[in-house]
Amino acid sequence: MAFPRIALFAAFVASITNAQSANPGVGINPDAQGATDDTTPSTGPNGLAQHRHNNQRLEPPFLALENVTHISITDFYNNIGSACQQYDSYFQSASSTYNVDAVILAVIAMQESSCNADAGGPTPGLMQVSCENYPNGQCTDSIQDNVDAGTKYFKTQLDSADGNALVAFGSYNGWFTADSGLNNGKGLTDGYPCSAEGQSNGVPQNLDYLHQVLNGWFMGLDVYGDDSWIGTYQCDQSCSDGSKC
Ligand SMILES: *[C@@H]1O[C@H](CO)[C@@H](O)[C@H](O)[C@H]1NC(C)=O
């Protein structure tokens, strides 16, 4: 009776597979390379994760910010982004100042600090942005200053990347492209965050950053909770035990 055994095995594999993917129900983004209906550990509706091949240089495909697929800010606040809702007025204000959709800002705050305005570190606050980006170049206790500083930094990166949202989101986490001079001009590679040069720059870049933001939070998935399977590097920011980031 081979057949029932095969069927059982198939059902077992399917149950594992299901735990490692989710269909956010937004459809494939037609402007994103390598996009899939489901978010999986390595891709999803906003595509990408295709731009680092075998430790070769980072060459992100172009995706305009206006063409990034995402859930509405209301859906975000009503579900996984509930911790961010109390800061909505700050996101809305920065949104009008810098012309960046408020849901983009709320998602950055979620990824960066889980929307904890008291988060510390060298790049503090909701947006985890360094003090040099604040008005007057100095950190303040103002949440609005923090959100403005993060938004301004993001917008500056977007403009200098000729509108490529993938480069701008990556830059927010310290990613860099081949023209930056870092890593012998190669752009961010898998081996860089934990290399000697990478470690001399402080906290290693999170090699799952783009994927977590674009195919996780923007899809309404809980990247730091039930959907922590999103990503293939599972960075622990320690560079120990074989972690690449
Ligand atoms: C956004 O996507 C549309 C439809 O694919 C495309 O025509 C447009 O050029 C894109 N916008 C930018 C700024 O690339």
The ligand as an SDF file (V2000), in Angstrom:
LIG
                    3D

 14 14  0  0  0  0  0  0  0  0999 V2000
    4.8970   52.8110  -11.9560 C   0  0  0  0  0  0  0  0  0  0  0  0
    4.2870   51.7180  -12.6340 O   0  0  0  0  0  0  0  0  0  0  0  0
    3.6300   52.0850  -13.8430 C   0  0  0  0  0  0  0  0  0  0  0  0
    2.8680   50.8680  -14.3370 C   0  0  0  0  0  0  0  0  0  0  0  0
    3.7220   49.7790  -14.5100 O   0  0  0  0  0  0  0  0  0  0  0  0
    4.6430   52.6100  -14.8180 C   0  0  0  0  0  0  0  0  0  0  0  0
    4.0230   52.9790  -16.0200 O   0  0  0  0  0  0  0  0  0  0  0  0
    5.3220   53.8150  -14.1930 C   0  0  0  0  0  0  0  0  0  0  0  0
    6.3390   54.2690  -15.0480 O   0  0  0  0  0  0  0  0  0  0  0  0
    5.9240   53.4730  -12.8420 C   0  0  0  0  0  0  0  0  0  0  0  0
    6.3920   54.6790  -12.1830 N   0  0  0  0  0  0  0  0  0  0  0  0
    7.6720   54.9920  -12.1080 C   0  0  0  0  0  0  0  0  0  0  0  0
    7.9730   56.2950  -11.4730 C   0  0  0  0  0  0  0  0  0  0  0  0
    8.5580   54.2690  -12.5020 O   0  0  0  0  0  0  0  0  0  0  0  0
  1  2  1  0
  1 10  1  0
  2  3  1  0
  3  4  1  0
  3  6  1  0
  4  5  1  0
  6  7  1  0
  6  8  1  0
  8  9  1  0
  8 10  1  0
 10 11  1  0
 11 12  1  0
 12 13  1  0
 12 14  2  0
M  END
$$$$
